[in-house]
Amino acid sequence: TYQAILTLNGMNESNSLIDPNKTLSYLKSHYVASSEDSNNFGGYLPDEVTTLASLFSTYYCIKAISLINETELNKDQTIAWVLNRQNVQDGGFVDNTEAYQQKFSSVISSYYAFETLKILNPTLSKLSQEIWMVEFNFWILGIVIIAIGLIIAIPLLIWKKRRI
């Protein structure tokens, strides 16, 4: 569907779609509108039987819809869904995976995510938000506790020495 719309658009024949509303309905039927499905809400499913939205299917649906009628896009939800696919460890993007599989960023997923964000937010201002989280580290905790202990102990020792 995307390739056909892109071809028509490239030949300046976008208006020659027999029924653009049916094409939009088909593309929008892949949109996950249920906010109860937190992993997929805002994304687009690749087909009717798949249960996980993917970055590539979201990109192709978003691009095709934007070529027909940009006002039909669900921008905020889709931007949030794409940004939730960002891997906090390396900054790349990750597609949904089943169960507890390790999620690794890939160049192709990052490409689709970036291009989707460019369509929905041309200035890419949404990418400037801080999303990084600090991982817990016992070494840092130990250093902080020792530093606090020294800050308390040194004045106490000085005070005790002066009293004697």
TIRO-2110 file (N, C-alpha, C; in Angstrom, 1 decimal):
// TIRO-2110
0.8, -1.2, 0.0, N, 1, A
0.0, 0.0, 0.0, CA, 1, A
0.9, 1.2, 0.0, C, 1, A
1.9, 1.2, 0.9, N, 2, A
2.8, 2.4, 1.0, CA, 2, A
3.5, 2.6, -0.4, C, 2, A
4.0, 1.6, -1.0, N, 3, A
4.7, 1.7, -2.3, CA, 3, A
3.8, 2.3, -3.4, C, 3, A
2.6, 1.8, -3.4, N, 4, A
1.6, 2.3, -4.4, CA, 4, A
1.3, 3.8, -4.2, C, 4, A
1.1, 4.2, -2.9, N, 5, A
0.8, 5.6, -2.6, CA, 5, A
2.1, 6.5, -2.9, C, 5, A
3.2, 6.0, -2.6, N, 6, A
4.5, 6.7, -2.9, CA, 6, A
4.7, 6.9, -4.4, C, 6, A
4.4, 5.8, -5.2, N, 7, A
4.5, 5.9, -6.6, CA, 7, A
3.5, 6.9, -7.2, C, 7, A
2.3, 6.9, -6.7, N, 8, A
1.3, 7.9, -7.2, CA, 8, A
1.7, 9.3, -6.8, C, 8, A
2.2, 9.4, -5.6, N, 9, A
2.7, 10.7, -5.2, CA, 9, A
3.9, 11.2, -6.0, C, 9, A
4.8, 10.3, -6.3, N, 10, A
5.9, 10.7, -7.1, CA, 10, A
5.6, 11.1, -8.6, C, 10, A
4.5, 10.6, -9.1, N, 11, A
4.0, 11.0, -10.4, CA, 11, A
3.0, 12.1, -10.3, C, 11, A
2.9, 12.7, -9.2, N, 12, A
1.9, 13.8, -8.9, CA, 12, A
0.5, 13.3, -9.3, C, 12, A
0.2, 12.1, -8.9, N, 13, A
-1.2, 11.5, -9.2, CA, 13, A
-1.8, 11.1, -7.9, C, 13, A
-1.5, 11.8, -6.8, N, 14, A
-2.1, 11.4, -5.5, CA, 14, A
-3.6, 11.5, -5.5, C, 14, A
-4.1, 12.4, -6.2, N, 15, A
-5.6, 12.5, -6.3, CA, 15, A
-6.3, 11.5, -7.1, C, 15, A
-5.5, 10.6, -7.8, N, 16, A
-6.1, 9.6, -8.6, CA, 16, A
-6.5, 8.3, -7.8, C, 16, A
-6.3, 8.3, -6.5, N, 17, A
-6.8, 7.2, -5.7, CA, 17, A
-8.3, 7.1, -5.9, C, 17, A
-8.8, 5.9, -6.1, N, 18, A
-10.3, 5.8, -6.4, CA, 18, A
-11.1, 6.2, -5.1, C, 18, A
-10.6, 5.8, -4.0, N, 19, A
-11.3, 6.2, -2.7, CA, 19, A
-10.3, 6.4, -1.6, C, 19, A
-9.7, 7.6, -1.5, N, 20, A
-8.7, 7.8, -0.5, CA, 20, A
-9.2, 7.5, 0.9, C, 20, A
-10.5, 7.6, 1.2, N, 21, A
-11.0, 7.3, 2.6, CA, 21, A
-10.9, 5.9, 2.9, C, 21, A
-11.1, 5.0, 1.9, N, 22, A
-11.0, 3.6, 2.1, CA, 22, A
-9.5, 3.2, 2.4, C, 22, A
-8.6, 3.8, 1.6, N, 23, A
-7.2, 3.6, 1.8, CA, 23, A
-6.8, 4.0, 3.2, C, 23, A
-7.2, 5.2, 3.6, N, 24, A
-6.9, 5.7, 5.0, CA, 24, A
-7.5, 4.8, 6.0, C, 24, A
-8.7, 4.3, 5.8, N, 25, A
-9.4, 3.4, 6.8, CA, 25, A
-8.6, 2.1, 6.9, C, 25, A
-8.1, 1.6, 5.8, N, 26, A
-7.2, 0.4, 5.8, CA, 26, A
-6.0, 0.7, 6.6, C, 26, A
-5.3, 1.7, 6.3, N, 27, A
-4.0, 2.0, 7.1, CA, 27, A
-4.3, 2.3, 8.5, C, 27, A
-5.4, 3.0, 8.9, N, 28, A
-5.7, 3.3, 10.2, CA, 28, A
-6.2, 2.1, 11.0, C, 28, A
-6.6, 1.1, 10.3, N, 29, A
-7.1, -0.2, 11.0, CA, 29, A
-5.9, -0.9, 11.6, C, 29, A
-4.7, -0.6, 11.3, N, 30, A
-3.5, -1.2, 11.9, CA, 30, A
-3.1, -0.4, 13.1, C, 30, A
-3.7, 0.7, 13.4, N, 31, A
-3.3, 1.5, 14.6, CA, 31, A
-3.9, 0.9, 15.8, C, 31, A
-3.0, 0.9, 16.9, N, 32, A
-3.5, 0.3, 18.2, CA, 32, A
-4.0, 1.5, 19.0, C, 32, A
-5.3, 1.6, 19.1, N, 33, A
-5.9, 2.7, 19.8, CA, 33, A
-6.3, 2.4, 21.2, C, 33, A
-6.1, 1.2, 21.7, N, 34, A
-6.5, 0.8, 23.0, CA, 34, A
-5.4, 1.2, 24.0, C, 34, A
-5.7, 2.1, 24.9, N, 35, A
-4.7, 2.6, 25.9, CA, 35, A
-4.4, 1.5, 26.9, C, 35, A
-5.2, 0.5, 27.0, N, 36, A
-5.0, -0.7, 27.9, CA, 36, A
-3.8, -1.5, 27.4, C, 36, A
-3.5, -1.5, 26.1, N, 37, A
-2.4, -2.2, 25.6, CA, 37, A
-1.2, -1.3, 25.6, C, 37, A
-0.6, -1.2, 26.7, N, 38, A
0.5, -0.2, 26.9, CA, 38, A
1.7, -0.4, 26.1, C, 38, A
2.0, -1.6, 25.7, N, 39, A
3.2, -1.9, 24.9, CA, 39, A
3.0, -1.4, 23.4, C, 39, A
1.7, -1.4, 23.0, N, 40, A
1.5, -1.1, 21.6, CA, 40, A
0.7, 0.2, 21.3, C, 40, A
0.1, 0.8, 22.3, N, 41, A
-0.7, 2.0, 22.2, CA, 41, A
0.0, 3.1, 21.5, C, 41, A
-0.5, 3.5, 20.3, N, 42, A
0.2, 4.5, 19.5, CA, 42, A
0.9, 4.0, 18.3, C, 42, A
1.2, 2.7, 18.3, N, 43, A
2.0, 2.1, 17.2, CA, 43, A
1.0, 1.5, 16.2, C, 43, A
1.6, 0.9, 15.1, N, 44, A
0.8, 0.3, 14.0, CA, 44, A
1.2, -1.1, 13.9, C, 44, A
0.3, -2.1, 13.8, N, 45, A
0.6, -3.5, 13.6, CA, 45, A
0.9, -3.8, 12.2, C, 45, A
1.8, -4.7, 11.9, N, 46, A
2.2, -5.0, 10.5, CA, 46, A
1.0, -5.7, 9.7, C, 46, A
0.2, -6.5, 10.4, N, 47, A
-0.9, -7.1, 9.8, CA, 47, A
-2.0, -7.5, 10.8, C, 47, A
-3.0, -8.1, 10.4, N, 48, A
-4.2, -8.4, 11.3, CA, 48, A
-3.9, -9.4, 12.3, C, 48, A
-2.9, -10.3, 12.1, N, 49, A
-2.7, -11.4, 13.1, CA, 49, A
-1.5, -11.1, 14.1, C, 49, A
-0.7, -10.1, 13.8, N, 50, A
0.4, -9.8, 14.7, CA, 50, A
-0.1, -9.1, 15.9, C, 50, A
0.5, -9.4, 17.0, N, 51, A
0.1, -8.8, 18.3, CA, 51, A
1.0, -7.7, 18.8, C, 51, A
2.2, -7.5, 18.1, N, 52, A
3.1, -6.5, 18.5, CA, 52, A
3.3, -5.4, 17.4, C, 52, A
3.1, -4.2, 17.8, N, 53, A
3.4, -3.1, 16.8, CA, 53, A
4.9, -3.0, 16.6, C, 53, A
5.3, -2.7, 15.4, N, 54, A
6.7, -2.6, 15.1, CA, 54, A
7.0, -1.2, 14.5, C, 54, A
8.3, -0.8, 14.6, N, 55, A
8.8, 0.5, 14.1, CA, 55, A
8.6, 0.6, 12.6, C, 55, A
8.9, -0.5, 11.9, N, 56, A
8.8, -0.5, 10.4, CA, 56, A
7.4, -0.3, 10.0, C, 56, A
6.4, -1.1, 10.6, N, 57, A
5.1, -0.9, 10.1, CA, 57, A
4.5, 0.4, 10.5, C, 57, A
4.9, 0.9, 11.7, N, 58, A
4.5, 2.3, 12.1, CA, 58, A
5.0, 3.3, 11.1, C, 58, A
6.2, 3.2, 10.7, N, 59, A
6.8, 4.2, 9.7, CA, 59, A
6.0, 4.1, 8.4, C, 59, A
5.8, 2.9, 7.9, N, 60, A
5.1, 2.8, 6.6, CA, 60, A
3.7, 3.3, 6.6, C, 60, A
3.0, 3.0, 7.7, N, 61, A
1.6, 3.5, 7.9, CA, 61, A
1.6, 5.0, 8.0, C, 61, A
2.5, 5.6, 8.9, N, 62, A
2.5, 7.0, 9.1, CA, 62, A
2.9, 7.7, 7.8, C, 62, A
3.9, 7.2, 7.1, N, 63, A
4.3, 7.9, 5.8, CA, 63, A
3.2, 7.8, 4.8, C, 63, A
2.5, 6.7, 4.6, N, 64, A
1.4, 6.6, 3.7, CA, 64, A
0.2, 7.5, 4.0, C, 64, A
-0.1, 7.5, 5.3, N, 65, A
-1.2, 8.4, 5.8, CA, 65, A
-0.8, 9.9, 5.5, C, 65, A
0.4, 10.2, 5.8, N, 66, A
0.8, 11.6, 5.6, CA, 66, A
0.8, 12.0, 4.2, C, 66, A
1.1, 11.1, 3.3, N, 67, A
1.0, 11.4, 1.8, CA, 67, A
-0.4, 11.6, 1.3, C, 67, A
-1.4, 11.0, 2.0, N, 68, A
-2.8, 11.1, 1.6, CA, 68, A
-3.4, 12.3, 2.3, C, 68, A
-3.3, 12.3, 3.7, N, 69, A
-4.0, 13.4, 4.4, CA, 69, A
-3.3, 13.5, 5.8, C, 69, A
-2.4, 14.4, 6.0, N, 70, A
-1.6, 14.5, 7.2, CA, 70, A
-2.5, 14.8, 8.5, C, 70, A
-3.7, 15.3, 8.3, N, 71, A
-4.5, 15.6, 9.5, CA, 71, A
-5.1, 14.3, 10.1, C, 71, A
-4.9, 13.2, 9.4, N, 72, A
-5.5, 11.9, 9.9, CA, 72, A
-4.5, 11.2, 10.9, C, 72, A
-3.3, 11.8, 11.2, N, 73, A
-2.3, 11.2, 12.0, CA, 73, A
-2.7, 11.4, 13.5, C, 73, A
-2.3, 10.4, 14.3, N, 74, A
-2.4, 10.4, 15.7, CA, 74, A
-1.0, 10.8, 16.3, C, 74, A
-0.7, 12.0, 16.1, N, 75, A
0.7, 12.4, 16.4, CA, 75, A
1.2, 12.2, 17.8, C, 75, A
0.5, 12.7, 18.8, N, 76, A
1.0, 12.6, 20.2, CA, 76, A
1.2, 11.2, 20.7, C, 76, A
0.2, 10.3, 20.4, N, 77, A
0.3, 8.9, 20.9, CA, 77, A
1.4, 8.2, 20.2, C, 77, A
1.6, 8.4, 18.9, N, 78, A
2.6, 7.7, 18.1, CA, 78, A
4.0, 8.2, 18.5, C, 78, A
4.1, 9.5, 18.7, N, 79, A
5.4, 10.0, 19.1, CA, 79, A
5.8, 9.4, 20.5, C, 79, A
4.9, 9.3, 21.4, N, 80, A
5.1, 8.7, 22.7, CA, 80, A
5.5, 7.3, 22.5, C, 80, A
4.8, 6.5, 21.7, N, 81, A
5.1, 5.1, 21.4, CA, 81, A
6.5, 4.9, 20.9, C, 81, A
6.9, 5.8, 19.9, N, 82, A
8.2, 5.6, 19.3, CA, 82, A
9.3, 6.0, 20.3, C, 82, A
9.1, 7.0, 21.1, N, 83, A
10.1, 7.4, 22.1, CA, 83, A
10.2, 6.3, 23.2, C, 83, A
9.1, 5.6, 23.5, N, 84, A
9.2, 4.5, 24.4, CA, 84, A
10.0, 3.3, 23.9, C, 84, A
10.3, 3.3, 22.6, N, 85, A
11.1, 2.2, 22.0, CA, 85, A
12.6, 2.6, 22.1, C, 85, A
12.9, 3.8, 22.6, N, 86, A
14.4, 4.1, 22.7, CA, 86, A
15.1, 3.4, 23.8, C, 86, A
16.2, 2.8, 23.5, N, 87, A
17.0, 2.1, 24.4, CA, 87, A
17.9, 3.1, 25.2, C, 87, A
17.7, 3.0, 26.6, N, 88, A
18.4, 4.0, 27.4, CA, 88, A
19.9, 3.7, 27.5, C, 88, A
20.3, 2.5, 27.2, N, 89, A
21.7, 2.2, 27.3, CA, 89, A
22.5, 2.7, 26.2, C, 89, A
22.0, 2.8, 25.0, N, 90, A
22.8, 3.2, 23.9, CA, 90, A
22.2, 4.3, 23.0, C, 90, A
20.9, 4.7, 23.3, N, 91, A
20.3, 5.7, 22.6, CA, 91, A
19.6, 5.3, 21.3, C, 91, A
19.9, 4.1, 20.9, N, 92, A
19.2, 3.6, 19.6, CA, 92, A
17.8, 3.2, 19.9, C, 92, A
17.1, 2.6, 19.0, N, 93, A
15.7, 2.2, 19.1, CA, 93, A
15.6, 0.7, 19.0, C, 93, A
14.6, 0.2, 19.7, N, 94, A
14.4, -1.3, 19.8, CA, 94, A
12.9, -1.6, 19.4, C, 94, A
12.7, -2.6, 18.6, N, 95, A
11.4, -3.1, 18.4, CA, 95, A
10.9, -3.9, 19.5, C, 95, A
9.6, -4.0, 19.7, N, 96, A
9.0, -4.9, 20.7, CA, 96, A
9.4, -6.3, 20.5, C, 96, A
9.6, -7.1, 21.5, N, 97, A
10.0, -8.5, 21.4, CA, 97, A
9.1, -9.2, 22.4, C, 97, A
9.0, -10.5, 22.2, N, 98, A
8.1, -11.4, 23.0, CA, 98, A
8.8, -11.6, 24.4, C, 98, A
7.9, -11.6, 25.4, N, 99, A
8.3, -12.0, 26.8, CA, 99, A
9.5, -11.2, 27.3, C, 99, A
10.5, -12.0, 27.7, N, 100, A
11.7, -11.4, 28.4, CA, 100, A
12.9, -11.4, 27.6, C, 100, A
12.8, -11.5, 26.3, N, 101, A
14.0, -11.5, 25.4, CA, 101, A
14.7, -10.2, 25.6, C, 101, A
16.1, -10.3, 25.6, N, 102, A
16.9, -9.1, 25.7, CA, 102, A
16.7, -8.2, 24.5, C, 102, A
16.5, -6.9, 24.7, N, 103, A
16.2, -6.0, 23.7, CA, 103, A
17.5, -5.2, 23.3, C, 103, A
17.9, -5.4, 22.0, N, 104, A
19.1, -4.7, 21.5, CA, 104, A
18.7, -3.7, 20.4, C, 104, A
19.3, -2.6, 20.4, N, 105, A
19.1, -1.6, 19.4, CA, 105, A
19.6, -2.1, 18.1, C, 105, A
19.0, -1.6, 17.0, N, 106, A
19.5, -1.9, 15.7, CA, 106, A
19.5, -0.7, 14.8, C, 106, A
20.3, -0.6, 13.8, N, 107, A
20.4, 0.5, 12.9, CA, 107, A
19.1, 0.7, 12.2, C, 107, A
18.5, -0.4, 11.7, N, 108, A
17.3, -0.4, 10.9, CA, 108, A
16.1, 0.1, 11.8, C, 108, A
16.0, -0.4, 13.0, N, 109, A
14.9, 0.1, 13.9, CA, 109, A
15.1, 1.6, 14.2, C, 109, A
16.3, 2.0, 14.5, N, 110, A
16.6, 3.4, 14.7, CA, 110, A
16.3, 4.3, 13.5, C, 110, A
16.6, 3.8, 12.3, N, 111, A
16.2, 4.5, 11.1, CA, 111, A
14.7, 4.7, 11.0, C, 111, A
13.9, 3.6, 11.2, N, 112, A
12.5, 3.8, 11.1, CA, 112, A
11.9, 4.7, 12.2, C, 112, A
12.5, 4.6, 13.4, N, 113, A
12.0, 5.5, 14.5, CA, 113, A
12.3, 6.9, 14.2, C, 113, A
13.5, 7.2, 13.7, N, 114, A
13.9, 8.6, 13.4, CA, 114, A
13.1, 9.1, 12.3, C, 114, A
12.9, 8.4, 11.2, N, 115, A
12.1, 8.9, 10.1, CA, 115, A
10.6, 9.1, 10.5, C, 115, A
10.1, 8.2, 11.4, N, 116, A
8.7, 8.4, 11.9, CA, 116, A
8.7, 9.7, 12.7, C, 116, A
9.6, 9.9, 13.5, N, 117, A
9.6, 11.2, 14.3, CA, 117, A
9.8, 12.4, 13.4, C, 117, A
10.6, 12.3, 12.3, N, 118, A
10.7, 13.4, 11.4, CA, 118, A
9.4, 13.8, 10.7, C, 118, A
8.6, 12.8, 10.4, N, 119, A
7.3, 13.0, 9.8, CA, 119, A
6.3, 13.7, 10.8, C, 119, A
6.3, 13.1, 12.0, N, 120, A
5.4, 13.6, 13.1, CA, 120, A
5.8, 14.9, 13.7, C, 120, A
7.1, 15.1, 13.8, N, 121, A
7.7, 16.3, 14.5, CA, 121, A
8.9, 16.7, 13.7, C, 121, A
8.6, 17.5, 12.6, N, 122, A
9.7, 17.9, 11.7, CA, 122, A
10.9, 18.5, 12.4, C, 122, A
10.7, 19.3, 13.5, N, 123, A
11.8, 19.9, 14.2, CA, 123, A
12.6, 19.0, 15.1, C, 123, A
12.1, 17.8, 15.3, N, 124, A
12.6, 16.8, 16.2, CA, 124, A
12.8, 17.3, 17.6, C, 124, A
12.0, 18.2, 18.0, N, 125, A
12.2, 18.7, 19.4, CA, 125, A
11.9, 17.7, 20.4, C, 125, A
11.1, 16.7, 20.1, N, 126, A
10.8, 15.6, 21.1, CA, 126, A
12.0, 14.8, 21.4, C, 126, A
13.0, 14.8, 20.5, N, 127, A
14.2, 14.0, 20.8, CA, 127, A
15.1, 14.7, 21.8, C, 127, A
14.9, 16.0, 22.0, N, 128, A
15.8, 16.7, 23.0, CA, 128, A
15.4, 16.5, 24.4, C, 128, A
14.3, 15.7, 24.7, N, 129, A
14.0, 15.5, 26.1, CA, 129, A
14.9, 14.5, 26.7, C, 129, A
15.2, 14.7, 28.0, N, 130, A
16.1, 13.7, 28.7, CA, 130, A
15.3, 12.5, 29.1, C, 130, A
15.7, 11.3, 28.6, N, 131, A
15.0, 10.1, 28.9, CA, 131, A
15.9, 9.1, 29.7, C, 131, A
17.1, 9.5, 29.9, N, 132, A
18.1, 8.6, 30.5, CA, 132, A
17.8, 8.4, 32.0, C, 132, A
18.0, 7.1, 32.4, N, 133, A
17.8, 6.8, 33.8, CA, 133, A
19.2, 6.3, 34.3, C, 133, A
19.5, 6.6, 35.6, N, 134, A
20.7, 6.2, 36.2, CA, 134, A
20.5, 4.8, 36.8, C, 134, A
21.4, 3.9, 36.4, N, 135, A
21.4, 2.6, 37.0, CA, 135, A
22.0, 2.6, 38.4, C, 135, A
21.4, 1.8, 39.3, N, 136, A
21.9, 1.7, 40.6, CA, 136, A
23.3, 1.1, 40.6, C, 136, A
24.2, 1.6, 41.4, N, 137, A
25.6, 1.1, 41.5, CA, 137, A
26.0, 1.1, 42.9, C, 137, A
26.4, -0.1, 43.4, N, 138, A
26.8, -0.3, 44.8, CA, 138, A
28.1, 0.5, 45.1, C, 138, A
29.0, 0.6, 44.2, N, 139, A
30.3, 1.3, 44.4, CA, 139, A
30.0, 2.8, 44.7, C, 139, A
29.1, 3.4, 43.9, N, 140, A
28.8, 4.8, 44.1, CA, 140, A
28.1, 5.0, 45.5, C, 140, A
27.2, 4.0, 45.8, N, 141, A
26.6, 4.1, 47.1, CA, 141, A
27.6, 4.0, 48.3, C, 141, A
28.5, 3.1, 48.1, N, 142, A
29.6, 3.0, 49.2, CA, 142, A
30.4, 4.2, 49.3, C, 142, A
30.8, 4.8, 48.2, N, 143, A
31.6, 6.0, 48.2, CA, 143, A
30.8, 7.2, 48.9, C, 143, A
29.6, 7.3, 48.6, N, 144, A
28.7, 8.3, 49.2, CA, 144, A
28.6, 8.1, 50.7, C, 144, A
28.4, 6.9, 51.1, N, 145, A
28.2, 6.6, 52.5, CA, 145, A
29.6, 6.9, 53.3, C, 145, A
30.7, 6.5, 52.7, N, 146, A
32.0, 6.8, 53.3, CA, 146, A
32.2, 8.3, 53.4, C, 146, A
31.9, 9.0, 52.3, N, 147, A
32.1, 10.5, 52.3, CA, 147, A
31.3, 11.1, 53.4, C, 147, A
30.0, 10.7, 53.5, N, 148, A
29.2, 11.3, 54.6, CA, 148, A
29.7, 11.0, 55.9, C, 148, A
30.2, 9.7, 56.1, N, 149, A
30.8, 9.3, 57.4, CA, 149, A
32.0, 10.2, 57.7, C, 149, A
32.9, 10.5, 56.8, N, 150, A
34.1, 11.3, 57.0, CA, 150, A
33.7, 12.7, 57.3, C, 150, A
32.7, 13.2, 56.6, N, 151, A
32.2, 14.6, 56.8, CA, 151, A
31.7, 14.8, 58.3, C, 151, A
31.1, 13.7, 58.8, N, 152, A
30.6, 13.8, 60.2, CA, 152, A
31.7, 13.5, 61.2, C, 152, A
32.6, 12.5, 60.9, N, 153, A
33.6, 12.1, 61.8, CA, 153, A
34.7, 13.1, 62.0, C, 153, A
35.2, 13.8, 61.0, N, 154, A
36.3, 14.7, 61.1, CA, 154, A
35.9, 15.9, 62.0, C, 154, A
34.8, 16.5, 61.9, N, 155, A
34.5, 17.6, 62.8, CA, 155, A
34.3, 17.1, 64.3, C, 155, A
33.8, 15.9, 64.4, N, 156, A
33.6, 15.3, 65.8, CA, 156, A
35.0, 15.1, 66.4, C, 156, A
36.0, 14.5, 65.6, N, 157, A
37.3, 14.3, 66.2, CA, 157, A
38.0, 15.6, 66.5, C, 157, A
37.9, 16.6, 65.7, N, 158, A
38.4, 17.9, 66.0, CA, 158, A
37.8, 18.5, 67.3, C, 158, A
36.5, 18.4, 67.4, N, 159, A
35.8, 19.0, 68.6, CA, 159, A
36.3, 18.2, 69.8, C, 159, A
36.4, 16.9, 69.7, N, 160, A
36.9, 16.1, 70.9, CA, 160, A
38.3, 16.4, 71.3, C, 160, A
39.2, 16.6, 70.3, N, 161, A
40.6, 17.0, 70.6, CA, 161, A
40.7, 18.3, 71.3, C, 161, A
39.8, 19.2, 70.9, N, 162, A
39.9, 20.6, 71.5, CA, 162, A
39.3, 20.6, 72.9, C, 162, A
38.4, 19.7, 73.2, N, 163, A
37.9, 19.6, 74.6, CA, 163, A
38.9, 19.1, 75.6, C, 163, A
39.8, 18.3, 75.2, N, 164, A
40.7, 17.7, 76.1, CA, 164, A
41.8, 18.6, 76.5, C, 164, A
END
